[in-house]
Amino acid sequence: MTLNEKQILSRLKKLGRPEGIAKMAHFGIDTENAFGVTVPEIRRLAKEIGRDHALALTLWDTGVYEARMLASMIEVPALLERTQADAWAAEITSWSLCDQCCSDLFRKTDFARDLVMQWRHREEEFVKRAAFAMIAMIAMIAVHDKKADDKIFLAWLPVIEEGATDPRNFVKKAVNWALRQIGKRNRALNLQAIECARRIGAQDSKPARWIASNALKELTSESVQTRIN
């Protein structure tokens, strides 16, 4: 039997726990409209429901955190329009929902790279984070995809360099994440990412210096160098 919006919200509310809310708050996740349901529990519900474009739209419109997480899991990437992606991204209020939407939905669209280039200039913290989170996630997949063209990632290094001065915590962490993931794909990209990190570190910017220092520590580490060589 197909679950409707009210049934799903009822299920989510029953799964919620006060300790779940406390844990979310501890990790800097907006709890204003949340039940405190764990991600594995939401994923199990998503698997039960399956992909459903219409239901995803309805669940997102509830504004409930877990319902929106679920919506990103059951939405059909091929049916996602750019206007919908823009609208959803603009309403995100936490890094966890941002990364979930990027992982299960935004990066799987045919226009994911266009979103990166568009959203990197947006003022909203989590829209801008989404741009760099998608770079990181695409690069993570590429580590295991030897056919992925290095040119894709080389073109994103100037984007990362430009975004490195944003002082907002969730943006600078995503910029750092993107740089590190590109630099871990192979030796050629590692060398280019290290050079990019050094240029970033030379900028007169506290967040840029943090991004550079953190990225260089990992990209020049013995574990990374051993794996890519």
N, C-alpha and C positions, 0 to 999 in steps of 0.2 A: 504494500500500500504506500502510495506517495504521501510524504509528509507535507503539510502546508506551513505557512509562516507561523501561525499561532501554536501549532504543535511543536515546531522546532524551538521557538522561544521558550515554551514550557519545558522542553527537554533540557535546554541550556540552563535555564534558571535552576532546575533541580540538580544539575551537575555542579553548579557553583558552590564555592566554599569560601568562608571568611578568610581562611589562611591563604587561599588563592589570590584574593584581593590584596592581602598584605604582601605577598611575594611579588605581585605585579608592581606595587608601589615601590618596593625595595629596589627593583630594577628600572625605575624611572618610566614606567608605563602608565599612561593616563587611565585612571580607574573611575572616572566620573559616571560612566554609563556602562559598567561591566558587572559580570556575575562572579568572576573568579574561576573560570573553567580552564583546565590545562589544555595545552595545544594538542597532546596526543588524543585527548577525549574529543576535541573538535574534529581532528582528522578522522577518527573512527566514525563520527557522525557524517562527515563528508563522503566517506567511502560508502556508507549505507545509502546516502541520497543519490550519489552519482552526479555527473555534469548536468546542470540545468540553468540555462541562461535566464529565463524568466524569474525563477525562484531566487537566483543570485541578486537580481535587481531589487526584488522585494525585500530580501534580507538586508541588503546594504542600506536601504532607505529607513530601516528601523533605527539606525544610529547606535545600536547596541554593539559594543566592541566584539564580543564573540560571534555575533551574527555577521558582522563585517569580515571577520577572519574566515568564517565558514563560506561567505559569499565569494571570497577570493579563491577558495579551494574548489568550488563547484562551478564557477563561471567557465564558459567555453572561450578559450583564447581567440579562436577564429571568428567568434561573434562579437568580440570586444571592439568597439569603435573608438577612435581617438578622442572624440568628445566625451565619451564615458570614462576613458582612462584619465583625462584631464580633470573631470569632475570628481572622480573617486580620489585621485591623488590630492586634490585641494582640500578634501575633507579629512584627511588622515591626521591624527593628533598624537601618534606614538611611533617610536622607532620599530616596534615589533610588528605592528600592522603594516607599516611601510615595507619592511623587509619581506613579510609574508606575501604581500601583493606583488612585489618584484619577483620573488622566487617562483610562485605558482601561476602567475598571470602575466604581468607586464612584459617580462623578458621573453615570453613565449609567443608574443605577437609578431606579425610581419614588420611592424613599424617600431620595434623596440629600440633600434639604434637612433631613429629619429627622435624618440622620446628623450633619450639621453642628451642629445644636442639641444633639444628644446628646454628641458627641465633644468639643465645646469645653470640657466640664467634666471630661474624663478626665485622670487624672494621668500616664499614659504619654506620654512626649514625642512619639512619632511618631503616636499616635492623635490627640492634640491638634493636632499639625501638620496631620494629614489634614483636620481640620475647616476650617482656614483655607486650606489648599491648594485644597480644593474650591471655596471662595468665590472664590478668585483665578481658578481655571480656568473656572468658570461665568461670571464677569464678563468674562474674556477672550473667550469665545465671544459674549457679549452685545454686545461692541463692534461686531461685524459682524451682529448680529441686532436690527434696529431695532424689532421687535415685542416684545422682552423688556420686561417691566414694571419700571419704576424702583423700584416699591414693594418688590420682592424685595430689591434691594440697599440701599435705605434702611433696611430692617429689620435688615440685617446690620451696619450701622455701629455700633450700640450693642454688638453682640457683639464687634466688633473693638476697640472702646474698652475693654471689660472685659478682653479678653485681652492687652492691651498691656503689662501689668506682668510677664508671665512672663519670667524672665531666661534661660531656656534658648535656646541659639543657634538651633536649628532650628525652635523655636516662634515666637520673635520675628521671624525672617526671613519666616515664612509669614504672620504677622499683618501685617507691613509689605507683603508682596506682595499680600495681599487688599485692603488699603486703596488701594494704588496702582492696582490693576486696576479697582476700582469707580470711582475718580476719573478714569479715562481713557475711560470709556464715552461720556459726553456732558457738555455744559456744566452742566446742572442737578446731575448727580451729582458733577461736579468740584467745584462750589461746596460741596456738602454734605460731600464727603470732605476738603476743605481745612479746613472748620470742625471736623470730627471730629479731624483731625490736630492742630489747635491745642489742642483740649481734651486730647488725649493728651499733648501736649508740656507741658501745665501740671501734669501729675501728678508727684508726688514719687517718680519712679522712673527709674532710669538706662535700662533697656530701653525704656520708654515715650518718653523724650526722644529716643533714637536712632531709634525707629520714626517719630516725628513729623518729625524733622529730615530724614531720608532721603526720606520720602513727600512732604513739602512741596517739597523741592528738585525732584522730578520733576513733581509736579502743577501747580506754578506756572511750570514751564519754558516757554520760548518755543515749543519744538516741540509740547508737549502743548496749550498754549493756542491755537496756530495751527490744529491739527487739529480740535479740538472746537468752535472758533468759525467 
